[in-house]
C-alpha cells in the first residue's frame, strides 16, 4: 500500500499507528504496533502494567520519539508536529503532578491561561460534577482529589481528543461513574477519547472498541462484543450429594474445561452459550452455581495461552474490525 492509499484509508482516524516500535536498551516496550482510533470513538487501551501503554501515549504526544514506524494524530506527525497536537489534546498522565502551593482554582486558571481560555465555565461545571472543592491547596488533596483535578485540567478546554492514562485510578465507584458519564458526553459531541486502563470490566462497561497490548505487542484490536465472545468465565458448581467424577467429565459439554472435581465441588472455565451449560447442569443434583466474569489475565489465556505471542499477533488481524 502506497502513502496516498494509507492516508486515504485513515482519513477519518484521529489516531493512526503503523508498525510502531520503541525500546529501552534491550527491553522492547512497543513492538511493531499498528492500530487506529476513529473520530468520535471511545476506545479502551488495555494491558497489564508494563505492556507498553504509557510509552505509546507518550509517543503520540511527542514526549518520546519512536525508534521506527509512524504515529499520527489529526493526520500530523506525533514527533514533528507535537506542539500543534498538544494544543488540540487533553492529556491526563498516569502520575498526575501538580503545583502543591496552588489551590485547585489557581491550577485551573493557570491551565486555562496556557490554553488561551478566558472563562472557567467548563472547569467549574466539572468541579461540581466531580464534587471537587477548588478552594483548597493541592498539598491538602488526597490522591483521589488530585486525580479529579487532573481530569478537570485535561478537560477544561473541551479538546478534540482526550488521552487519559488510567483516569479512574484512586476514585470511588460513584466518581468512576461520573467520569464515565462525562466521557460518554464527550464522544456524543463528536470528540474522541483514548482511555488507557488495566481493568477489563471498566473498559467493557465504557468503551465501544478496544486495543489490547501484551509485552509491547497488539494481541487484539476489536469491538468489545468480540471480547465477551472469546472470554472464558470461571465456574464453580457445588453438588447436593456425592457426584460421579468420571461421569461428569465424560458428559461435560465441549465448552466446559474442568480444572478440578471432587465429591462435591467442580471448578473450571466455561466458554459458550449459557443455555448449553444450564441444560447439562439440570441433569445433576447441583446446589450452587457461580459464574464469574473474566479478568484481564483470563482474557489473555482465552485468546492465546501464556507466552504464545506469535498466535497473538496473528489473531489481532482476524478479530472484528473497528
Long-range contacts (C-beta under 8 A, 24 or more apart in sequence): 7-75, 10-36, 10-72, 10-75, 11-75, 12-38, 12-39, 13-37, 13-38, 13-39, 14-38, 14-39, 14-41, 14-73, 14-74, 14-160, 14-161, 14-192, 15-60, 15-71, 15-72, 15-73, 15-161, 15-192, 15-194, 16-70, 16-71, 16-72, 16-75, 17-56, 17-60, 17-69, 17-70, 17-71, 17-72, 18-69, 18-70, 18-71, 19-68, 19-69, 19-70, 20-56, 20-59, 20-66, 20-68, 20-69, 20-70, 20-71, 21-66, 21-67, 21-68, 21-69, 22-52, 22-55, 22-56, 22-59, 22-64, 22-66, 22-67, 23-67, 28-215, 28-216, 29-55, 29-216, 30-55, 30-56, 30-59, 30-66, 30-216, 31-215, 31-216, 31-217, 32-69, 32-217, 33-69, 33-213, 33-216, 33-217, 33-218, 34-69, 34-218, 35-211, 35-218, 35-221, 36-322, 37-192, 37-194, 38-192, 38-322, 39-190, 39-192, 40-187, 40-190, 40-191, 40-192, 41-187, 41-192, 41-193, 41-208, 41-209, 41-322, 42-183, 42-184, 42-186, 42-187, 42-192, 42-193, 42-195, 42-206, 42-207, 42-208, 42-209, 43-193, 43-194, 43-195, 43-207, 43-208, 43-209, 43-210, 43-211, 43-322, 44-195, 44-196, 44-197, 44-203, 44-206, 44-207, 44-209, 44-210, 44-211, 44-224, 45-194, 45-195, 45-196, 45-197, 45-210, 45-211, 45-213, 46-196, 46-197, 46-198, 46-200, 46-203, 46-210, 46-211, 46-212, 46-213, 46-296, 47-198, 47-212, 47-213, 47-214, 47-296, 48-198, 48-214, 48-296, 48-297, 49-198, 50-215, 51-213, 51-214, 51-215, 51-216, 52-213, 52-215, 52-216, 53-165, 53-196, 53-213, 54-93, 54-94, 54-165, 54-196, 56-213, 57-91, 57-163, 57-165, 57-194, 57-196, 60-85, 60-163, 60-194, 61-85, 61-86, 61-89, 61-91, 61-163, 62-86, 73-161, 74-160, 74-161, 88-159, 88-160, 88-161, 89-159, 89-160, 89-161, 89-162, 89-163, 90-154, 90-155, 90-156, 90-157, 90-159, 90-161, 90-162, 90-163, 91-154, 91-162, 91-163, 91-164, 91-165, 92-150, 92-151, 92-153, 92-154, 92-162, 92-163, 92-164, 92-165, 92-167, 93-150, 93-165, 94-165, 94-166, 94-169, 94-196, 96-146, 96-147, 96-149, 96-150, 98-138, 98-146, 98-149, 98-150, 98-153, 99-138, 100-137, 100-138, 100-139, 101-137, 101-138, 101-139, 102-137, 102-138, 103-134, 103-135, 103-136, 103-137, 103-138, 104-132, 104-133, 104-134, 104-135, 104-136, 104-138, 104-141, 104-149, 104-152, 105-134, 105-135, 107-138, 107-149, 107-153, 108-134, 108-149, 108-152, 108-153, 108-156, 111-153, 111-156, 111-157, 112-156, 112-157, 115-156, 115-157, 117-156, 117-157, 120-156, 122-155, 122-156, 122-157, 122-158, 123-152, 123-153, 123-156, 126-151, 126-152, 126-155, 126-156, 126-182, 127-152, 129-178, 129-182, 130-175, 130-178, 130-179, 131-175, 131-178, 142-170, 143-170, 144-170, 144-171, 144-172, 144-175, 147-171, 148-175, 151-179, 155-182, 155-186, 158-191, 159-191, 160-191, 160-192, 161-191, 161-192, 161-193, 161-194, 162-186, 162-191, 162-192, 162-193, 162-194, 163-194, 163-196, 164-193, 164-194, 164-195, 164-196, 165-196, 166-196, 166-197, 166-198, 167-195, 168-197, 168-202, 176-202, 180-205, 180-206, 198-296, 199-296, 200-227, 200-294, 200-295, 200-296, 200-299, 201-293, 201-295, 204-228, 209-322, 212-299, 212-300, 214-300, 214-309, 214-312, 215-309, 217-309, 217-312, 217-313, 218-313, 218-316, 219-300, 219-303, 219-304, 219-309, 219-312, 219-313, 219-315, 219-316, 220-303, 220-312, 220-315, 220-316, 220-319, 221-316, 221-319, 221-322, 222-319, 222-320, 222-321, 222-322, 223-320, 223-322, 225-320, 226-319, 226-320, 227-299, 230-271, 230-299, 230-302, 230-303, 231-271, 231-293, 231-294, 231-298, 231-299, 231-302, 232-257, 232-269, 232-270, 232-271, 232-294, 232-298, 232-299, 232-301, 232-302, 233-269, 233-270, 233-271, 233-291, 233-292, 233-293, 233-294, 234-267, 234-268, 234-269, 234-270, 234-290, 234-291, 234-292, 234-294, 234-298, 235-266, 235-267, 235-268, 235-269, 235-270, 235-277, 235-289, 235-290, 235-291, 235-292, 236-265, 236-266, 236-267, 236-288, 236-289, 236-290, 236-292, 237-265, 237-266, 237-267, 237-281, 237-284, 237-286, 237-288, 237-289, 238-264, 238-265, 238-286, 238-287, 238-288, 238-289, 239-263, 239-264, 239-265, 239-266, 239-284, 239-285, 239-286, 239-287, 240-285, 240-286, 240-287, 241-285, 243-284, 243-285, 248-284, 251-280, 251-283, 252-280, 253-277, 253-280, 256-280, 269-298, 271-302
